[in-house]
């Protein structure tokens, strides 16, 4: 596998200290859908190089085969190589779409876990998060290249990304709709609802009991969201959690025969069926404003008077990388 030459720019004060006297390094891969606009990679590289990073891109980010970012072999090879490359500090999935399900049986998760990389992505990348967690690894649900390449990247998204990755613990506060008071502790896990439901019953689905499950999706009608939640319900997954956090599902296309049935109806239906608290308001999903969440990290969720505080710790981070490099 070859990779593009690192993109360099005149360094400005970095958001995070350099590792062992050198700039931090970001690797970009596209294990799912192709990028309609490869200029996203240049704009992402520009943001990171302005912060003093070096950026490398795998061949997959520029490739296309049908709807995919190149053949399965190329995408799997890029992902494996970047996740096990000791010179990279962070590996970022350029986009979602569809395609990671094809790669799960090709990935050597144990080799990746031995390296303990910082790997970030969302949407279709949920398949990697869950399969890696099933093998004992922790990765990050967080922004993709398009978030960093926006004309005006969301300040919250940037702040959360660099804050979470730069330290060994973090607390996220947000307004929430749900119980007035709640204290729950467990492993934080989840991601895109369609992908979580698709992996239910497979060997790539982690068996999490007493966890804090977060879910999001986009462009799914309310009945399809309900059907996927029922798949998790009938599999006993929802009932085994300590709390369920819902992020953004917008837009939720209305159907001609909904007659007032919508996402609110689905949420209230499951609140009535489950003993597990269901909360709405997590800033995560296919939206510009998104948190960075360590999938598989120990977490504590506290709710009081409409404000939720989600704390997590003991996840791969750049502080740990810098210590290990000394």
C-alpha positions as CSV (number, residue, x, y, z in Angstrom):
1,X,0.0,0.0,0.0
2,X,1.2,3.5,-0.8
3,X,0.1,6.7,0.8
4,X,0.1,10.3,-0.2
5,X,3.1,12.4,1.0
6,X,2.4,14.2,4.3
7,X,0.8,17.6,3.7
8,X,2.8,20.4,5.4
9,X,2.1,24.0,6.1
10,X,3.8,26.7,8.1
11,X,3.2,25.6,11.6
12,X,1.0,27.7,13.9
13,X,0.7,27.1,17.7
14,X,-0.6,23.6,18.0
15,X,-3.7,22.8,20.0
16,X,-1.8,19.9,21.5
17,X,1.9,19.4,22.4
18,X,4.0,17.7,19.8
19,X,5.0,14.1,20.5
20,X,8.6,13.6,21.4
21,X,9.7,16.8,19.6
22,X,7.8,16.2,16.4
23,X,4.4,17.3,15.1
24,X,1.4,15.1,15.7
25,X,0.4,13.0,12.7
26,X,-3.1,12.3,11.3
27,X,-3.9,9.5,8.9
28,X,-7.0,9.7,6.7
29,X,-8.7,6.6,5.3
30,X,-12.0,5.8,3.6
31,X,-13.1,2.3,4.4
32,X,-16.7,2.8,3.2
33,X,-18.2,5.1,0.6
34,X,-16.2,7.1,-1.9
35,X,-15.7,10.8,-1.5
36,X,-17.8,12.8,-4.0
37,X,-15.5,15.7,-3.4
38,X,-11.9,14.8,-2.7
39,X,-11.2,18.5,-1.9
40,X,-12.6,17.6,1.5
41,X,-9.2,15.9,2.2
42,X,-7.2,19.1,1.3
43,X,-9.4,21.2,3.5
44,X,-9.2,18.8,6.4
45,X,-5.4,18.7,6.0
46,X,-5.3,22.5,5.9
47,X,-7.1,22.7,9.3
48,X,-4.8,20.2,11.0
49,X,-1.6,21.6,9.5
50,X,-2.6,25.0,10.7
51,X,-2.5,23.5,14.1
52,X,1.0,22.0,13.6
53,X,0.0,18.5,12.6
54,X,1.2,16.5,9.6
55,X,-1.4,14.7,7.5
56,X,-1.2,11.5,5.4
57,X,-3.9,10.1,3.2
58,X,-4.4,6.5,2.1
59,X,-5.1,5.6,-1.5
60,X,-8.7,4.8,-0.5
61,X,-9.7,8.5,0.0
62,X,-9.1,9.2,-3.7
63,X,-10.3,5.9,-5.1
64,X,-13.7,4.8,-6.4
65,X,-15.3,1.5,-7.4
66,X,-19.0,1.7,-7.9
67,X,-20.2,3.4,-4.6
68,X,-17.2,2.4,-2.6
69,X,-13.8,4.1,-2.0
70,X,-12.0,1.5,-4.1
71,X,-12.1,-2.3,-4.0
72,X,-12.6,-4.1,-0.7
73,X,-8.9,-5.1,-0.6
74,X,-7.7,-1.6,-0.9
75,X,-10.1,-0.2,1.8
76,X,-9.3,-3.0,4.2
77,X,-5.6,-2.7,3.5
78,X,-5.6,1.0,4.2
79,X,-7.6,0.7,7.4
80,X,-5.4,-2.1,8.7
81,X,-2.1,-0.4,7.8
82,X,-3.1,3.0,9.2
83,X,-4.5,1.5,12.5
84,X,-1.2,-0.4,13.1
85,X,1.2,2.3,12.0
86,X,3.2,3.4,15.0
87,X,4.1,6.7,13.4
88,X,0.4,7.9,13.3
89,X,-1.2,9.5,16.4
90,X,-4.8,9.6,15.1
91,X,-6.6,7.7,12.3
92,X,-9.7,9.4,11.0
93,X,-12.3,7.9,8.8
94,X,-12.9,10.4,6.0
95,X,-16.6,9.5,5.5
96,X,-19.3,6.9,6.1
97,X,-21.8,5.7,3.5
98,X,-21.7,1.9,3.3
99,X,-19.0,-0.6,2.9
100,X,-17.4,-1.5,6.3
101,X,-19.7,-4.5,6.7
102,X,-17.8,-6.1,3.8
103,X,-14.5,-5.7,5.6
104,X,-15.1,-7.0,9.1
105,X,-13.9,-10.5,8.4
106,X,-10.7,-9.1,6.7
107,X,-9.6,-7.0,9.7
108,X,-7.0,-8.2,12.2
109,X,-8.6,-6.6,15.3
110,X,-6.1,-8.2,17.6
111,X,-3.2,-6.6,15.8
112,X,-5.0,-3.3,16.1
113,X,-5.7,-3.8,19.7
114,X,-2.1,-4.5,20.4
115,X,-1.2,-1.1,19.0
116,X,-4.1,0.7,20.9
117,X,-4.5,3.4,18.2
118,X,-6.7,6.5,18.4
119,X,-9.3,5.8,15.6
120,X,-12.2,8.2,14.9
121,X,-15.3,8.0,12.7
122,X,-19.1,7.8,12.7
123,X,-22.1,6.6,10.7
124,X,-21.0,3.4,8.8
125,X,-17.8,3.4,10.9
126,X,-20.0,2.1,13.7
127,X,-19.4,-1.3,12.3
128,X,-15.7,-1.0,13.1
129,X,-16.4,0.5,16.6
130,X,-18.6,-2.4,17.6
131,X,-16.5,-5.2,16.1
132,X,-13.4,-3.7,17.7
133,X,-15.1,-3.4,21.0
134,X,-16.1,-7.1,20.7
135,X,-12.4,-7.8,20.6
136,X,-11.7,-5.6,23.6
137,X,-10.7,-2.4,21.9
138,X,-11.8,1.2,22.4
139,X,-12.3,3.6,19.5
140,X,-14.0,7.0,19.0
141,X,-17.4,8.0,17.6
142,X,-16.7,11.5,16.4
143,X,-16.4,13.9,13.5
144,X,-15.3,12.9,10.0
145,X,-13.4,14.8,7.3
146,X,-16.4,16.7,6.2
147,X,-16.8,18.2,9.6
148,X,-13.2,19.5,9.6
149,X,-13.5,20.6,5.9
150,X,-16.6,22.8,6.4
151,X,-16.2,26.5,5.6
152,X,-16.8,27.2,9.3
153,X,-16.2,24.1,11.3
154,X,-18.5,23.9,14.3
155,X,-16.6,25.3,17.4
156,X,-18.1,22.8,19.7
157,X,-17.1,19.9,17.5
158,X,-13.5,21.1,17.3
159,X,-13.3,21.8,21.0
160,X,-14.7,18.4,22.0
161,X,-12.5,16.5,19.5
162,X,-9.2,18.0,20.6
163,X,-10.2,18.1,24.3
164,X,-11.2,14.4,24.5
165,X,-8.2,13.1,22.6
166,X,-5.8,15.3,24.5
167,X,-6.6,13.9,28.0
168,X,-7.4,10.7,29.8
169,X,-10.8,11.7,31.1
170,X,-13.5,14.1,30.0
171,X,-16.9,15.4,30.9
172,X,-19.6,16.4,28.4
173,X,-22.6,18.5,29.6
174,X,-25.8,19.0,27.5
175,X,-29.5,19.7,27.9
176,X,-31.5,16.5,28.0
177,X,-35.1,15.4,27.8
178,X,-35.8,12.5,30.2
179,X,-35.9,11.7,33.9
180,X,-35.4,14.7,36.2
181,X,-32.7,12.8,38.1
182,X,-30.5,9.9,37.1
183,X,-27.2,8.3,38.1
184,X,-26.0,5.5,35.9
185,X,-22.6,4.0,35.4
186,X,-21.5,1.6,32.7
187,X,-19.5,1.1,29.5
188,X,-20.3,3.7,26.9
189,X,-21.1,2.2,23.5
190,X,-23.3,2.4,20.4
191,X,-23.4,4.6,17.3
192,X,-25.5,4.6,14.2
193,X,-28.8,2.7,14.9
194,X,-28.9,1.0,11.5
195,X,-25.4,-0.4,12.0
196,X,-26.1,-1.4,15.6
197,X,-29.2,-3.3,14.5
198,X,-27.4,-4.9,11.5
199,X,-24.8,-6.4,13.8
200,X,-27.2,-7.8,16.4
201,X,-26.9,-11.5,16.6
202,X,-23.5,-11.6,14.8
203,X,-20.0,-12.3,16.3
204,X,-19.1,-8.7,15.7
205,X,-21.7,-7.5,18.2
206,X,-20.2,-6.8,21.7
207,X,-22.1,-8.3,24.6
208,X,-22.5,-5.2,26.8
209,X,-24.6,-5.6,30.0
210,X,-25.2,-2.6,32.2
211,X,-23.9,-0.2,29.6
212,X,-24.8,3.3,28.5
213,X,-26.0,2.9,24.9
214,X,-26.1,5.9,22.5
215,X,-27.9,5.9,19.2
216,X,-28.4,8.2,16.2
217,X,-29.4,8.0,12.6
218,X,-30.4,10.1,9.6
219,X,-33.0,10.0,6.8
220,X,-34.9,7.1,8.4
221,X,-38.7,7.3,8.8
222,X,-40.1,6.9,12.2
223,X,-41.5,3.4,11.6
224,X,-38.1,2.2,10.4
225,X,-36.5,3.7,13.5
226,X,-39.0,1.8,15.6
227,X,-38.5,-1.4,13.7
228,X,-34.7,-1.2,14.3
229,X,-35.2,-0.5,18.0
230,X,-37.5,-3.5,18.2
231,X,-34.8,-5.6,16.7
232,X,-32.6,-4.6,19.6
233,X,-35.5,-5.0,22.0
234,X,-36.3,-8.5,20.9
235,X,-32.6,-9.4,21.0
236,X,-32.7,-8.3,24.7
237,X,-30.1,-5.6,24.1
238,X,-32.1,-2.6,25.2
239,X,-33.3,-4.2,28.4
240,X,-29.7,-5.0,29.5
241,X,-28.6,-1.3,29.5
242,X,-28.5,1.2,32.4
243,X,-29.5,4.1,30.1
244,X,-30.2,4.8,26.4
245,X,-29.0,8.1,25.0
246,X,-30.5,9.3,21.8
247,X,-28.7,11.8,19.6
248,X,-29.9,13.4,16.4
249,X,-32.2,11.5,13.9
250,X,-32.9,14.4,11.7
251,X,-34.2,14.5,9.1
252,X,-37.0,11.9,9.8
253,X,-38.9,11.8,6.6
254,X,-42.7,11.8,7.1
255,X,-44.8,9.1,5.5
256,X,-48.2,9.7,3.8
257,X,-50.0,7.5,6.3
258,X,-48.2,8.5,9.5
259,X,-51.3,10.5,10.7
260,X,-49.3,12.2,13.6
261,X,-47.0,9.3,14.2
262,X,-43.4,10.4,14.3
263,X,-40.1,10.2,16.2
264,X,-41.8,11.5,19.4
265,X,-44.3,8.7,19.2
266,X,-41.5,6.1,18.9
267,X,-39.6,7.5,21.9
268,X,-42.7,7.6,24.1
269,X,-43.6,4.1,23.0
270,X,-40.2,2.7,24.2
271,X,-40.2,4.7,27.3
272,X,-43.5,3.0,28.2
273,X,-42.1,-0.5,27.3
274,X,-38.7,-0.3,28.9
275,X,-37.6,0.0,32.5
276,X,-34.4,1.5,31.2
277,X,-34.4,5.4,31.1
278,X,-34.5,6.8,27.5
279,X,-33.0,10.3,27.2
280,X,-32.9,12.7,24.2
281,X,-30.5,15.5,23.5
282,X,-27.0,13.9,23.1
283,X,-25.1,16.2,20.8
284,X,-24.1,13.5,18.3
285,X,-25.2,12.3,14.9
286,X,-25.3,13.4,11.3
287,X,-25.2,17.0,12.4
288,X,-22.5,19.7,12.4
289,X,-22.4,19.9,16.3
290,X,-21.2,16.6,17.5
291,X,-19.3,15.3,20.5
292,X,-16.4,12.8,20.4
293,X,-17.3,9.7,22.4
294,X,-15.0,6.8,23.3
295,X,-16.9,3.6,22.3
296,X,-16.2,1.1,25.1
297,X,-14.8,3.4,27.8
298,X,-16.1,3.4,31.4
299,X,-18.7,6.2,31.8
300,X,-20.9,7.9,34.3
301,X,-24.2,9.6,33.4
302,X,-25.7,12.1,35.8
303,X,-28.9,14.0,35.2
304,X,-30.3,16.8,37.3
305,X,-32.9,19.5,36.4
306,X,-32.7,19.0,32.7
307,X,-28.9,18.9,32.4
308,X,-26.9,15.7,31.7
309,X,-23.3,15.2,32.5
310,X,-21.5,12.4,30.8
311,X,-18.1,11.6,32.1
312,X,-15.7,9.0,30.6
313,X,-12.2,7.9,31.3
314,X,-9.5,5.3,30.6
315,X,-9.5,5.5,26.8
316,X,-6.6,5.8,24.3
317,X,-5.4,9.4,24.2
318,X,-2.6,11.6,23.0
319,X,-1.4,12.3,26.6
320,X,-0.8,8.5,26.9
321,X,0.9,8.4,23.5
322,X,3.3,11.2,24.6
323,X,4.1,9.5,27.9
324,X,4.8,6.2,26.0
325,X,7.1,7.9,23.6
326,X,9.4,9.3,26.3
